[in-house]
């Protein structure tokens, strides 16, 4: 997201403001505060609703959906939910995943019930009923989406899921220690009100020296990164229709590609930082290289499924292999022919401005796919295959793999192989477009005079996560007084500024972009930009007004788009809400729910400095367009393709223009601390 930033000119003094509303802070009124408190109450110890906030539990038991059917704007949705609920819903306490058809159908019906409540009071009572009757994981999933999507809960904050369901974010020994710590009641504070558990990343005990993926555990298991991915998928859930629920129909497929491309490129930079080569390709009928050995357990005690290294797909996954073969063949045909076969039997061209969006919808298999039955979902089928988990005996006896959880899927190395494979269709499609003509990327009226950065320094620091809300408690008193925190080492960086001097031949509005990519490969050989452009990660994008002449721009890492600092713990956030309701202090909030974790902007450096390549690009903005997201906020962009100008094959002579700047940057590691060291 773009935030306000003030810039001063080098020669001609000017002050410009980056376009966008992300940075705007609002002061909450009483109506907002009451809603905010109620939302947090509904998410308080959802597995034991009868023990905490008993008035809320009683209100849920007393409420009747059928008796209040006139309080919903879509009676058909209410009737459909009641029919499904009476037929049978996922029992409380059972495991849940959105990637199983019956569970998805139930969750969607519950979400619609929430969404079509005619006012907040009805929504609140309906949620209180669901909290008391519906499977807790299913309730949380539908409730989060309803809060994000409803008009009367815009920008209401939601607790990070690692506080609600720590089982998907921490190893089993952490959960076991957390459950046992109450027996000792010897805390880390003077009044024993909170306890700190020092946590390791996976593999510290059952170490496999041959598994080079272990080097990346600190990155792929970062709780904030995994939370970002959960909210990224919540922004455009594959199971919701754009027309019915107000998603951005004209960009959701392109966002699907772009968001995963960004994550994949950021992951590749971290591989490079650890001396690892680019990841390998795979075939569905051959051995799959990376194993996955999560030492996590679900709240039921069942372990997360494992996948041995160099394994072939189990026989009970063959039906999904058949599906994914069909889907990939049909998608390849669509890309190569330039046409999609719609559900109505028409041939729809994808050699248009909307083409990439339509292709993304096909691969994700979302509700906007032009032919979901024919093209299926490569994404969903691949997750069902690569998790290697047993297929359910009945509809409610699921044992989801990490890949079938948007909380935990980024922890599995298979996630990155899958999205490399999906990225293949993106680049195959883009190759049909040819490189951009020179006049579309080179703008002689704009020139970088200089570009520099402050020293780029990474380090590992401690981060505390409160997980008590996701653990069993004895009563309300214990819930309110006992806080269990998990402390982990995580990658971070010192704040830095990027300094630029841009000469403009006239006063104009421009977009400035910063990309970070490899300078050398894992064997220290120089890489060719024209071949490796696709591995550049877009760190920042913002729009500024330049004056004629020289303009000195200074961009803080705190303001990089899509990023956000750490969320404060819910117990502190909730107290601030209560104080604001009482009138003792003001409560401000930003107009977003989540963003990419700011502490992961830079890949891990080295003590001697690791060299990367920074690519800066400036271009005129002809048609500013406002992007609005209920998750990430709002910002203004220039209506070009996402990732422009690195979204198409590169013709290197066209990337020598004055409005482009390549800068070698060194990233340092302040202390050579092993984040996977045991504690």
Beta strands, then each sheet from edge to edge (+ up, - down):
strand 1: 25-27
strand 2: 194-198
strand 3: 339-341
strand 4: 347-349
strand 5: 446-453
strand 6: 456-466
strand 7: 483-493
strand 8: 497-504
strand 9: 508-518
strand 10: 537-546
strand 11: 549-556
strand 12: 563-564
strand 13: 588-590
strand 14: 596-597
strand 15: 610-620
strand 16: 625-629
strand 17: 633-637
strand 18: 660-669
sheet 1: 1+ 13-
sheet 2: 2+ 7+ 6- 18- 15+ 9- 10+
sheet 3: 3+ 4-
sheet 4: 5+ 8- 11+
sheet 5: 12+ 14+
sheet 6: 16+ 17-
end
